[in-house]
Amino acid sequence: MTLQKVIDSVKQLSTIDKLRLIQEIIPDIERELLDKPTQRKSLWGLCAHLEQAPDSIKIDTISQDNI
């Protein structure tokens, strides 16, 4: 059974049955999320594609030019 067929079937349920389905499924989803720790990418290098940050001299120069 495809996901689309499941969705189509769920849409035919009454509102109360949809709520019961959600109540039934949520614990399974929570358990799966807790059982599988997500691998997170390191934030180091997040901005590596950007140019080198300006040094304090450049910042001071730009600040003085804007006054």
VEXTORVEX-130846 format. One record per atom (N, C-alpha, C): residue number from 1; x, y, z. Coordinates in steps of 0.2 Angstrom, whole numbers, plus 2048, in hexadecimal, padded with zeros to 3 digits. Example, Ala and Ser with C-alpha at 12.3 -4.5 7.8 and 13.67 -1.06 7.14 Angstrom:
<atoms>
- resi; east; north; up
- 1; 842; 7E4; 827
- 1; 83E; 7EA; 827
- 1; 842; 7F0; 827
- 2; 840; 7F5; 823
- 2; 844; 7FB; 824
- 2; 840; 800; 827
</atoms>
This chain:
<atoms>
- resi; east; north; up
- 1; 804; 7FA; 800
- 1; 800; 800; 800
- 1; 805; 806; 800
- 2; 803; 80B; 7FC
- 2; 807; 811; 7FB
- 2; 805; 816; 800
- 3; 809; 81B; 802
- 3; 807; 820; 806
- 3; 801; 824; 804
- 4; 801; 825; 7FD
- 4; 7FB; 829; 7FB
- 4; 7F4; 825; 7FC
- 5; 7F4; 81E; 7FB
- 5; 7EE; 81A; 7FD
- 5; 7EC; 81B; 804
- 6; 7F1; 81B; 808
- 6; 7F0; 81C; 80F
- 6; 7ED; 822; 811
- 7; 7F0; 828; 80E
- 7; 7ED; 82E; 80F
- 7; 7E6; 82F; 80C
- 8; 7E5; 82C; 807
- 8; 7DE; 82C; 804
- 8; 7D9; 828; 808
- 9; 7DB; 823; 80B
- 9; 7D7; 81F; 810
- 9; 7D6; 823; 816
- 10; 7DB; 826; 819
- 10; 7DA; 82A; 81F
- 10; 7D5; 830; 81E
- 11; 7D5; 833; 818
- 11; 7D1; 838; 817
- 11; 7C9; 836; 817
- 12; 7C8; 830; 816
- 12; 7C1; 82D; 816
- 12; 7BF; 82C; 81D
- 13; 7C3; 82C; 822
- 13; 7C1; 82B; 829
- 13; 7BE; 831; 82C
- 14; 7BA; 82F; 831
- 14; 7B6; 835; 835
- 14; 7BC; 839; 839
- 15; 7BA; 83F; 83B
- 15; 7BF; 843; 83E
- 15; 7C1; 83F; 845
- 16; 7BD; 83C; 848
- 16; 7BE; 839; 84E
- 16; 7C3; 833; 84D
- 17; 7C2; 82F; 848
- 17; 7C6; 82A; 846
- 17; 7CD; 82C; 844
- 18; 7CD; 832; 840
- 18; 7D4; 835; 83F
- 18; 7D8; 837; 845
- 19; 7D4; 83A; 84A
- 19; 7D8; 83B; 850
- 19; 7DA; 835; 854
- 20; 7D6; 830; 854
- 20; 7D8; 829; 857
- 20; 7DE; 827; 853
- 21; 7DF; 827; 84D
- 21; 7E4; 825; 849
- 21; 7EB; 829; 84B
- 22; 7EA; 82F; 84C
- 22; 7F0; 834; 84E
- 22; 7F2; 832; 855
- 23; 7ED; 830; 859
- 23; 7EF; 82E; 860
- 23; 7F3; 828; 860
- 24; 7F1; 823; 85B
- 24; 7F4; 81D; 85B
- 24; 7FB; 81D; 858
- 25; 7FC; 822; 853
- 25; 802; 822; 850
- 25; 807; 826; 853
- 26; 805; 82B; 857
- 26; 80A; 830; 85A
- 26; 80F; 82C; 85F
- 27; 80D; 828; 863
- 27; 812; 824; 867
- 27; 817; 820; 863
- 28; 815; 81D; 85D
- 28; 81A; 81A; 859
- 28; 81F; 81F; 856
- 29; 81D; 824; 854
- 29; 821; 829; 851
- 29; 826; 82C; 856
- 30; 823; 82D; 85C
- 30; 828; 830; 862
- 30; 82D; 82B; 863
- 31; 82B; 824; 864
- 31; 830; 81F; 865
- 31; 835; 81E; 860
- 32; 833; 81F; 85A
- 32; 838; 81E; 854
- 32; 83D; 824; 854
- 33; 83A; 82A; 856
- 33; 83F; 830; 856
- 33; 844; 82F; 85C
- 34; 842; 82D; 862
- 34; 846; 82C; 867
- 34; 84B; 826; 866
- 35; 849; 821; 863
- 35; 84D; 81B; 862
- 35; 853; 81D; 85D
- 36; 852; 821; 858
- 36; 857; 823; 853
- 36; 859; 82A; 854
- 37; 85F; 82A; 857
- 37; 862; 831; 858
- 37; 864; 834; 851
- 38; 862; 83A; 850
- 38; 864; 83D; 849
- 38; 86B; 83F; 849
- 39; 86E; 83E; 844
- 39; 875; 840; 843
- 39; 875; 847; 840
- 40; 878; 84C; 844
- 40; 878; 853; 842
- 40; 87F; 855; 840
- 41; 87F; 859; 83B
- 41; 885; 85B; 838
- 41; 888; 860; 83D
- 42; 88E; 860; 83D
- 42; 892; 865; 841
- 42; 891; 86C; 83E
- 43; 890; 871; 842
- 43; 88F; 878; 840
- 43; 896; 87B; 83E
- 44; 89B; 878; 840
- 44; 8A2; 87A; 83D
- 44; 8A2; 87A; 836
- 45; 8A4; 87F; 833
- 45; 8A4; 87F; 82B
- 45; 89D; 881; 828
- 46; 898; 883; 82C
- 46; 892; 885; 82A
- 46; 892; 88A; 825
- 47; 896; 88F; 826
- 47; 897; 895; 822
- 47; 89E; 895; 81E
- 48; 8A0; 88F; 81D
- 48; 8A7; 88E; 819
- 48; 8A6; 891; 812
- 49; 8A0; 891; 80F
- 49; 8A0; 893; 808
- 49; 8A0; 89B; 808
- 50; 89F; 89E; 80D
- 50; 8A0; 8A6; 80E
- 50; 8A7; 8A8; 80E
- 51; 8A8; 8AE; 80C
- 51; 8AF; 8B1; 80C
- 51; 8B1; 8B1; 813
- 52; 8B7; 8B3; 814
- 52; 8BA; 8B3; 81B
- 52; 8B7; 8B9; 81E
- 53; 8B6; 8B9; 824
- 53; 8B3; 8BE; 828
- 53; 8B8; 8C4; 828
- 54; 8B5; 8CA; 828
- 54; 8B9; 8D0; 829
- 54; 8BD; 8D1; 830
- 55; 8C3; 8D3; 82F
- 55; 8C6; 8D4; 836
- 55; 8C4; 8DB; 839
- 56; 8C7; 8DC; 83F
- 56; 8C4; 8E2; 843
- 56; 8C6; 8E8; 83F
- 57; 8CC; 8E8; 83C
- 57; 8CE; 8EE; 838
- 57; 8C9; 8F0; 833
- 58; 8C7; 8EB; 82F
- 58; 8C2; 8EC; 82A
- 58; 8BB; 8EF; 82D
- 59; 8B9; 8EC; 832
- 59; 8B3; 8EE; 835
- 59; 8B3; 8F5; 838
- 60; 8B9; 8F7; 83B
- 60; 8BA; 8FD; 83D
- 60; 8BA; 902; 838
- 61; 8BD; 901; 832
- 61; 8BD; 905; 82C
- 61; 8B6; 906; 829
- 62; 8B2; 901; 829
- 62; 8AB; 901; 826
- 62; 8A7; 905; 82B
- 63; 8A8; 904; 831
- 63; 8A4; 908; 836
- 63; 8A5; 90F; 836
- 64; 8AC; 911; 835
- 64; 8AE; 918; 835
- 64; 8AB; 91B; 82E
- 65; 8AB; 918; 829
- 65; 8A8; 91A; 822
- 65; 8A1; 91C; 823
- 66; 89D; 918; 827
- 66; 896; 919; 827
- 66; 894; 91E; 82C
- 67; 899; 921; 830
- 67; 897; 926; 835
- 67; 896; 92D; 831
</atoms>
